[in-house]
């Protein structure tokens, strides 16, 4: 059966839901994200919503009621002073901090579209994203104001709003943090002269409040299928493209997150948000989900180095941590964390990249709590599958599809693979994007008949549990045999002297391709790390053609903003290295 012919596949994972996970999603309670924000703010008005903690422990907080009032004011500013109307795009380029939810929620309340932007982007990347999205207003961290002189004249941005890391902190801590930025670290550049209005976020809010407007008139008519986010993703290759995520996409995914975890979540939870909110993982799982249930978000502006997280974990009753493999591994290598793991922790949630079994096992021993691994993509808002938090969880698996979601595994001819065989994972559900912004050809190649083609190779095991084998494009072909980098990386992670590892293919005259391993030494391990020892270890645990033929020891590996190791950067190095040699 061709999986794009409209037939509905069976759902063998339903029996694995048990009694705590509903088989179907309930009717949607909110018409839009703006409606969700307004409702949550009023239901939890007396509680603290966000606390931002900088490395020295200084902090500031906002309650639900203040977030509501401030985001109302920002929506009024956008509408009355910037001319933003329903469907207009507003770029928000902020690290984790109190300014982010105020700006993002204000965008939704104005009926506009949020364009999440990485604060570390280069001017070239900013220009592309702002022009591609058609952004009219930019909210940017003042630490990166020096980029504006190059960027603004080459884009359609009409207004710039500046916000600081200690925005909305109490007066004395804010002054101290800004003083350190100006004098000690020198990370506050002067704002260049521009031909458009440039103002501080506090001033923008004052202008919005002065209008006396109620933004409900701008968002009340939003439809579920209206665009909410342009979430840019580069994929494995090519220029970044904007995934069009509607209000219904995000709202459905919030329901799916809660369906999988609500039995273990309460409004008294305290979630550590070290992953960037501008990334879809933290945006949905941390920001929107925990905000809806009235929980508290502990925001860390930058988790690198990992010591930046120490005060946030030590000073607050953290019950949930979201992260990627490198973050969990890094935390466990910190003496302060190993000695005093968070005592209120319920569970950690892993995504973004493969979770190594050795990391998951060590975490469970050290903290006494599980890391529940899930799977998702920007194009699916992001959650597709998740390991149940009950005893049904399966180590090494990305769990079972979330309610309301269909998945299938297909071969290169789009036919279903045999049970237990690897195939490309395709997904259909209410969380799947509308398409790529202004890219109909790429949309047609990725979404076919309502099915999202993920490019990931997976296997379905008993009970409907899924196991990711690897990225389809990352597979290494050695003498006709498929080598999946995740498997080799998991083997390398078991070496005590290895802190991090990444595996890619390199050209080989005899076998077509060969396996190359890039590794980073664990500074806390007592033994020496040698290429010979690495290869000997792999020969003990892997079939011969999977053993790395080449090993490169590095001080660090390239990573994305959420800490995901970027194989594509390593593959680009390999391409340059072997150019003209094959």
Secondary structure, 3 states (H helix, E strand, C coil): CECCCCCCCCCCCHHHHCCCCCCCCCCCCCCCHHHHHHHHHHHCCCCEEEEEECCCCCEEEEEHHHHHHHHHHHHHHHHHHHCCCCCCEEEEECCCCHHHHHHHHHHHHCCCEEEECCCCCCHHHHHHHHHHHCCCEEEEEHHHHHHHHHHHHHCCCCEEEEECCCCCCCHHHHHHHHHHHHHHCCCCCCCCCCCCEEEEHHHHHHHHHHHCCCCHHHHCCCCCCCEEEEEEECCCCCCCEEEEEEHHHHHHHHHHHHHHHHHHCCCCCEEEECCCCCCHHHHHHHHHHHHHCCCEEEEECCCCCHHHHHHHHHHCCCCEEEECHHHHHHHHCCHHHHHCCCCCCCEEEECCCCCCHHHHHHHHHHHCCCEEEEEEEHHHCEEEEECCCCCCCCCCCCEEECCCCEEEEECCCCEECCCCCCEEEEEECCCCCCEECCCHHHHHHHEECCEEEEEEEEEECHHHCEEEEEEHHHCEEECCEEECHHHHHHHHHCCCCEEEEEEEEEEECCCEEEEEEEEEECCCCCCCCCHHHHHHHHHHHCCHHHCCCEEEEECCCCECCCCCECHHHHHHHHHHHHCCCC
